C-alpha cells in the first residue's frame, strides 16, 4: 500500500527512496471517480520505473480546473483509493492548478502524463529534462473518462 504524504514528509520520503538505485516516476491529476482508464494509465506509468508518486489535485484546485460541481469524491477519499493501488507508492496533495512547484521539489526521473500532449507541452518538462530525466506521454484508454461517467449518471438519474 502506498503512503499518503504531507508536503513536510516529502523530503524524507525522497531521501529514503534515493538511498537505493531506482527510477522515480511522477504523474499528477484529479483522479475523481477512479475508473479502469485511470488504473490502466497508472499501471503503465509504474512500468516506467521503480516507484510511482502521484501528485493529486486537492479539492480547491479541482474546482478551479473543473468547475464548482467537482470533485465528486473529496480529496482524502481520492488519496486513500489511489494509495491502496499496488502500483502507487506515494500520493501527495497539491493546491495549485499545475504541479510545477511540486515537480521542482520531487525532480522525478520520469514525468508521465496521459493524453494527446506533446512531451514538450507538459508542465514540468523543462525541470525534468534539465535534471536528466525523461518525459513520457501515455495514451488514455479509449472511452474511459470521469466526465463520461458523470454524463451517464445524469442521463440515468
C-alpha positions, 0 to 999 in steps of 0.5 A: 500500500502506498503512503499518503504524504504531507508536503513536510514528509516529502523530503524524507520520503525522497531521501529514503527512496534515493538511498537505493538505485531506482527510477522515480516516476511522477504523474499528477491529476484529479483522479475523481471517480477512479475508473479502469482508464485511470488504473490502466494509465497508472499501471503503465506509468509504474512500468516506467520505473521503480516507484510511482508518486502521484501528485493529486489535485486537492479539492480547491484546485479541482474546482478551479480546473473543473468547475464548482460541481467537482470533485465528486469524491473529496480529496482524502477519499481520492488519496486513500483509493489511489494509495491502496493501488499496488502500483502507487507508492506515494500520493501527495496533495497539491493546491495549485492548478499545475504541479510545477512547484511540486515537480521542482521539489520531487525532480522525478526521473520520469514525468508521465502524463496521459493524453494527446500532449506533446512531451514538450507541452507538459508542465514540468518538462523543462525541470525534468529534462534539465535534471536528466530525466525523461518525459513520457506521454501515455495514451488514455484508454479509449472511452474511459473518462470521469466526465463520461461517467458523470454524463451517464449518471445524469442521463440515468438519474 
